[in-house]
Amino acid sequence: MVRKIAITCKDFQVSAEMLEGERPKTCEAIWRALPFEAELEIWKEEVYFEIPVKIPPENPTPKTTAGDVSYWPEGPGFCIFFGKSQPVSPVNTFARITGGVEKFRAARTGDKIIVRRA
């Protein structure tokens, strides 16, 4: 069974499927630490916020696509890519939003975000 996370921001919620086959250690560390609640920041077409988890690079990638949910080891940060922007340095992409990623275009720095197990 695929584990999923629910991401709530403003007046919407999206679901993301964990990519346990690609980055199992990152998925497990994030799963154990949930839920997260934070004020988000926007950088280009990316939502991010710091989380209280330290995970080393695990098959890190310098490229992302809209819908990727990634962990940024240098942050440590939780990142949601909703457009064409790319990470400033390699990330552990550990989940993929299955629909509605464009809703993050309405998000603004300072908005509250909650990430929990679905």
N, CA and C of each residue as an Amber inpcrd file, in Angstrom:
protein
   354
   0.8330000  -1.1820000   0.0000000   0.0000000   0.0000000   0.0000000
   0.8820000   1.2520000   0.0000000   0.5670000   2.1880000  -0.8570000
   1.3260000   3.4320000  -0.9620000   0.9080000   4.3740000   0.1680000
   1.9010000   4.8870000   0.8900000   1.5980000   5.8670000   1.9350000
   1.3830000   7.2250000   1.2760000   0.4670000   8.0000000   1.8550000
   0.1460000   9.3200000   1.3190000   0.2110000  10.3470000   2.4250000
   0.5130000  11.5840000   2.0070000   0.4630000  12.7100000   2.9210000
  -0.5730000  13.6980000   2.4080000  -1.1990000  14.4130000   3.3460000
  -2.1620000  15.4650000   3.0160000  -1.4980000  16.7960000   3.3260000
  -1.5970000  17.7260000   2.3950000  -1.0070000  19.0530000   2.5460000
  -2.1470000  20.0650000   2.4740000  -2.3410000  20.8180000   3.5610000
  -3.4140000  21.8040000   3.6380000  -2.7990000  23.2000000   3.6950000
  -3.3050000  24.0850000   2.8430000  -2.8150000  25.4640000   2.7810000
  -3.9820000  26.3570000   2.3770000  -4.1550000  27.4510000   3.0900000
  -5.2510000  28.3790000   2.8060000  -6.5710000  27.6210000   2.8180000
  -7.2870000  27.6400000   1.7090000  -8.6010000  26.9940000   1.6550000
  -8.5930000  25.7490000   0.7650000  -7.4330000  25.1120000   0.6250000
  -7.3730000  23.9060000  -0.2110000  -6.4930000  22.8410000   0.4350000
  -6.6740000  21.6280000  -0.0680000  -5.8520000  20.5070000   0.3790000
  -5.5060000  19.6510000  -0.8310000  -4.2730000  19.1510000  -0.8680000
  -3.8450000  18.2270000  -1.9100000  -3.2630000  16.9900000  -1.2400000
  -3.1440000  15.9400000  -2.0260000  -2.5880000  14.6840000  -1.5490000
  -1.3200000  14.3780000  -2.3340000  -0.3580000  13.7590000  -1.6660000
   0.8910000  13.3710000  -2.3290000   1.2140000  11.9250000  -1.9740000
   1.6700000  11.1700000  -2.9610000   2.0680000   9.7800000  -2.7510000
   3.5570000   9.7170000  -2.4690000   3.9210000   8.9820000  -1.4310000
   5.3260000   8.8130000  -1.0640000   6.0320000   7.9430000  -2.1130000
   7.2610000   8.3050000  -2.4550000   8.0720000   7.5820000  -3.4400000
   9.0680000   6.6840000  -2.7090000   8.5460000   5.7110000  -1.9870000
   9.3800000   4.8740000  -1.1330000  10.3740000   4.0160000  -1.9000000
  10.0690000   3.7050000  -3.1390000  11.0020000   2.9270000  -3.9490000
  12.2280000   3.7150000  -4.3750000  12.1090000   5.0350000  -4.3970000
  13.2140000   5.8930000  -4.8450000  14.0580000   6.4400000  -3.6980000
  13.4120000   6.8210000  -2.6110000  14.1340000   7.4110000  -1.4610000
  13.5210000   6.9090000  -0.1560000  13.7080000   5.6170000   0.1470000
  13.0450000   5.0200000   1.3170000  13.4420000   5.6360000   2.6510000
  14.6960000   6.0170000   2.8290000  15.1290000   6.5820000   4.1070000
  14.5080000   7.9620000   4.3280000  14.4530000   8.7550000   3.2790000
  13.8330000  10.0820000   3.3860000  12.3440000   9.9330000   3.6850000
  11.6730000   9.0350000   2.9610000  10.2400000   8.8150000   3.1960000
   9.9840000   8.4060000   4.6400000  10.7660000   7.4840000   5.1550000
  10.5530000   6.9940000   6.5160000  10.7930000   8.0970000   7.5470000
  11.8450000   8.8610000   7.3760000  12.1460000   9.9420000   8.3270000
  11.0450000  11.0020000   8.3270000  10.5560000  11.3760000   7.1550000
   9.4780000  12.3630000   7.0560000   8.2070000  11.7940000   7.6820000
   7.8620000  10.5670000   7.3430000   6.6410000   9.9240000   7.8460000
   6.6220000   9.9100000   9.3700000   7.7470000   9.5270000   9.9670000
   7.8290000   9.4490000  11.4320000   7.6770000  10.8190000  12.0890000
   8.1430000  11.8750000  11.4170000   8.1290000  13.2170000  12.0000000
   6.7960000  13.9530000  11.8260000   5.9290000  13.4710000  10.9570000
   4.6460000  14.1460000  10.7280000   3.7920000  14.1450000  11.9850000
   2.9610000  15.1720000  12.1860000   2.6190000  16.2720000  11.2880000
   3.5650000  17.4700000  11.4460000   3.5670000  18.3090000  10.4090000
   4.3000000  19.5760000  10.4270000   3.2790000  20.6980000  10.2940000
   3.5370000  21.8040000  10.9650000   2.7370000  23.0070000  10.7940000
   3.7170000  24.1670000  10.7710000   3.5830000  25.0390000   9.7870000
   4.5550000  26.1210000   9.6370000   3.9500000  27.2780000   8.8550000
   4.7000000  28.3840000   8.8270000   4.4060000  29.4800000   7.9090000
   5.3070000  29.2680000   6.7100000   4.7040000  29.2340000   5.5430000
   5.4810000  28.9330000   4.3410000   6.1620000  30.1710000   3.7840000
   7.1240000  29.9110000   2.9420000   7.7930000  30.9560000   2.1730000
   7.6770000  30.5760000   0.7050000   7.6740000  31.5800000  -0.1500000
   7.6130000  31.3550000  -1.5890000   8.9430000  31.7870000  -2.1910000
   9.5000000  30.9470000  -3.0300000  10.6930000  31.2760000  -3.7940000
  10.4080000  30.8560000  -5.2270000  10.3050000  31.8430000  -6.1130000
   9.9270000  31.6050000  -7.5070000   8.6380000  30.7980000  -7.5440000
   8.6690000  29.5550000  -8.0720000   7.4750000  28.7030000  -8.1240000
   7.6670000  27.4950000  -7.2140000   8.0010000  27.8000000  -5.9700000
   8.2630000  26.7790000  -4.9580000   7.7820000  27.2830000  -3.5990000
   7.1240000  26.3970000  -2.8740000   6.7430000  26.6350000  -1.4860000
   7.7680000  25.9070000  -0.6410000   8.2610000  26.5420000   0.4080000
   9.1660000  25.8170000   1.2960000   9.0320000  26.3320000   2.7220000
   9.4530000  25.4860000   3.6530000   9.4960000  25.8460000   5.0630000
  10.4360000  24.8840000   5.7650000  10.9960000  25.3630000   6.8660000
  11.9180000  24.5250000   7.6230000  11.1560000  23.4830000   8.4160000
  11.7850000  22.3000000   8.5560000  11.2020000  21.2330000   9.3670000
  12.2650000  20.7160000  10.3340000  11.8190000  20.1300000  11.4470000
  12.7570000  19.6700000  12.4650000  13.2850000  18.2570000  12.1940000
  13.7640000  18.0260000  10.9780000  14.2520000  16.7030000  10.5890000
  15.5880000  16.8840000   9.8730000  16.5690000  16.0680000  10.2390000
  17.8660000  16.0920000   9.5560000  18.0180000  14.7770000   8.8050000
  18.0840000  14.8590000   7.4840000  18.2130000  13.6800000   6.6340000
  19.3700000  13.9360000   5.6820000  20.3130000  12.9950000   5.5590000
  21.4010000  13.2040000   4.6150000  20.9000000  13.0890000   3.1750000
  21.6750000  13.5730000   2.2240000  21.2820000  13.4000000   0.8250000
  21.0570000  11.9110000   0.5120000  19.9780000  11.6210000  -0.2170000
  19.6470000  10.2510000  -0.6210000  19.2450000  10.2990000  -2.0920000
  20.1360000   9.8590000  -2.9540000  19.9010000   9.9640000  -4.3960000
  19.4250000  11.3710000  -4.7510000  20.1590000  12.4090000  -4.3220000
  19.6870000  13.7780000  -4.5450000  19.6610000  14.1440000  -6.0300000
  18.7340000  15.0150000  -6.3620000  18.5880000  15.4570000  -7.7390000
  18.5840000  16.9800000  -7.8140000  19.2260000  17.5480000  -8.8460000
  19.1930000  18.9930000  -9.0300000  17.9800000  19.4510000  -9.8390000
  17.1820000  18.5060000 -10.3350000  16.0390000  18.8310000 -11.1950000
  14.7410000  18.3590000 -10.5630000  13.6920000  19.1690000 -10.7280000
  12.3660000  18.8060000 -10.2470000  11.3370000  19.1530000 -11.3080000
  10.1310000  18.6300000 -11.1210000   9.0070000  18.9880000 -11.9810000
   7.8530000  19.4240000 -11.0900000   6.8980000  20.1330000 -11.6650000
   5.7300000  20.5770000 -10.9010000   5.0510000  19.3610000 -10.2860000
   4.7700000  19.4510000  -8.9930000   4.1540000  18.3520000  -8.2670000
   5.1290000  17.5910000  -7.3950000   6.4300000  17.8360000  -7.5700000
   7.4290000  17.1690000  -6.7260000   7.3980000  17.7440000  -5.3170000
   7.4860000  16.8610000  -4.3350000   7.6130000  17.2390000  -2.9320000
   8.9830000  16.7250000  -2.5080000   9.8210000  17.6300000  -2.0400000
  11.2160000  17.2940000  -1.8010000  11.6950000  17.7570000  -0.4350000
  12.7530000  17.1040000   0.0110000  13.4420000  17.5060000   1.2320000
  14.7540000  18.1490000   0.8020000  15.0290000  19.3390000   1.3370000
  16.2600000  20.0580000   1.0170000  17.2160000  19.9020000   2.1970000
  18.2530000  19.0590000   2.0630000  19.1700000  18.8010000   3.1720000
  19.8460000  20.0440000   3.7420000  20.0830000  21.0470000   2.9220000
  20.7790000  22.2410000   3.4000000  19.8940000  23.1300000   4.2750000
  18.5800000  22.9370000   4.2330000  17.6520000  23.7830000   4.9740000
  17.7220000  23.6390000   6.4930000  17.2930000  22.5780000   7.0560000
  16.5430000  21.5240000   6.3580000  15.1470000  22.0220000   5.9930000
  14.7450000  21.7290000   4.7730000  13.4860000  22.2690000   4.3120000
  12.5960000  21.2710000   3.6100000  11.3090000  21.5510000   3.6780000
  10.2580000  20.8140000   2.9920000   9.8770000  21.6840000   1.8070000
   9.9420000  21.1520000   0.6030000   9.7330000  21.9490000  -0.6050000
   8.6310000  21.3480000  -1.4700000   7.7830000  22.2200000  -1.9990000
   6.7470000  21.8150000  -2.9410000   6.9590000  22.6290000  -4.2040000
   7.2470000  21.9520000  -5.2830000   7.4960000  22.6140000  -6.5600000
   6.1910000  22.6430000  -7.3590000   5.7160000  23.8590000  -7.6890000
   4.4350000  23.9790000  -8.3830000   4.5640000  24.6240000  -9.7560000
   5.7880000  24.8610000 -10.2130000   5.9880000  25.4670000 -11.5320000
   7.3050000  25.0150000 -12.1290000   7.9660000  25.9450000 -12.8070000
   9.1940000  25.6100000 -13.5220000  10.4660000  25.8640000 -12.7330000
  10.3810000  26.4660000 -11.5570000  11.6070000  26.7670000 -10.8160000
  12.2900000  25.4800000 -10.3680000  13.5810000  25.5810000 -10.1630000
  14.4130000  24.4460000  -9.7750000  15.0540000  24.7220000  -8.4230000
  15.4140000  23.6630000  -7.7060000  16.0430000  23.8750000  -6.3960000
  17.3960000  24.5670000  -6.5260000  17.7620000  25.3200000  -5.4990000
  19.0340000  26.0360000  -5.4850000  20.2090000  25.0570000  -5.3560000
  19.9490000  23.8910000  -4.7640000  20.9310000  22.8060000  -4.6660000
  20.1490000  21.4960000  -4.6250000  20.8260000  20.3530000  -4.8320000
  20.1010000  19.0810000  -4.9340000  19.1940000  18.7700000  -3.7480000
  18.0750000  18.1030000  -4.0630000  17.0510000  17.7430000  -3.0870000
  16.7580000  16.2440000  -3.1560000  16.1650000  15.7420000  -2.0700000
  15.6550000  14.3610000  -2.0300000  14.1570000  14.4410000  -2.3450000
  13.7770000  14.1740000  -3.5810000  12.3520000  14.1920000  -3.9280000
  11.7430000  12.8960000  -3.4060000  10.7840000  13.0350000  -2.4690000
  10.2640000  11.8550000  -1.7850000   8.7600000  11.6280000  -1.9710000
   8.0660000  12.5580000  -2.6400000   6.6270000  12.3910000  -2.8690000
   6.2210000  13.1650000  -4.1140000   5.0360000  12.8240000  -4.6280000
   4.4970000  13.5060000  -5.8020000   3.0330000  13.8200000  -5.5460000
   2.6880000  15.0940000  -5.7770000   1.2990000  15.5370000  -5.6550000
   0.5290000  14.9830000  -6.8420000  -0.6070000  14.3400000  -6.5540000
  -1.3570000  13.6300000  -7.5870000  -2.3900000  14.4890000  -8.3120000
  -2.6320000  15.6990000  -7.8470000  -3.5710000  16.5920000  -8.5230000
  -3.7440000  17.8780000  -7.7310000  -3.9300000  18.9830000  -8.4260000
  -4.1890000  20.2530000  -7.7660000  -2.9650000  21.0800000  -7.4230000
  -1.7960000  20.6970000  -7.9400000  -0.5690000  21.4270000  -7.5910000
  -0.6540000  22.9060000  -7.9780000  -1.4400000  23.2300000  -8.9970000
  -1.5610000  24.6230000  -9.4420000  -2.1970000  25.5180000  -8.3760000
  -2.8830000  24.9320000  -7.3990000  -3.5130000  25.7150000  -6.3230000
  -2.4730000  26.4720000  -5.4970000  -1.2350000  25.9880000  -5.4950000
  -0.1950000  26.6710000  -4.7260000   0.1570000  28.0350000  -5.3080000
  -0.2890000  28.3300000  -6.5180000  -0.0480000  29.6590000  -7.0970000
  -0.7280000  30.7510000  -6.2710000  -1.7640000  30.3920000  -5.4990000
  -2.4750000  31.3570000  -4.6550000  -1.8050000  31.5350000  -3.2940000
  -0.8420000  30.6880000  -2.9600000  -0.1730000  30.7660000  -1.6570000
   0.7390000  31.9820000  -1.5930000   0.8780000  32.5380000  -0.4050000
   1.7290000  33.6980000  -0.1730000   2.6190000  33.4480000   1.0270000
   3.8000000  34.0610000   1.0170000   4.6970000  33.9630000   2.1690000
   3.9370000  34.3560000   3.4260000   4.0880000  33.5330000   4.4650000
   3.3930000  33.7660000   5.7220000   2.1410000  32.9410000   5.9010000
   1.6150000  32.3510000   4.8080000   0.4330000  31.5000000   4.9210000
   0.7590000  30.2800000   5.7720000  -0.2390000  29.7970000   6.4820000
  -0.0770000  28.5990000   7.3000000  -0.1980000  27.3580000   6.4070000
   0.6620000  26.3740000   6.6610000   0.6280000  25.1080000   5.9440000
   0.6960000  23.9840000   6.9560000  -0.0840000  22.9410000   6.7100000
  -0.0870000  21.7550000   7.5860000   0.1480000  20.5340000   6.7000000
   1.0750000  19.6840000   7.1160000   1.3490000  18.4410000   6.4120000
   1.1460000  17.3130000   7.4230000   0.3200000  16.3450000   7.0450000
   0.0210000  15.2310000   7.9410000  -0.1150000  13.9320000   7.1460000
  -0.1750000  12.8410000   7.8800000  -0.4230000  11.5490000   7.2340000
  -1.8510000  11.5390000   6.7210000  -2.0420000  10.9850000   5.5420000
  -3.3930000  10.9100000   4.9630000  -4.0150000   9.5450000   5.2150000
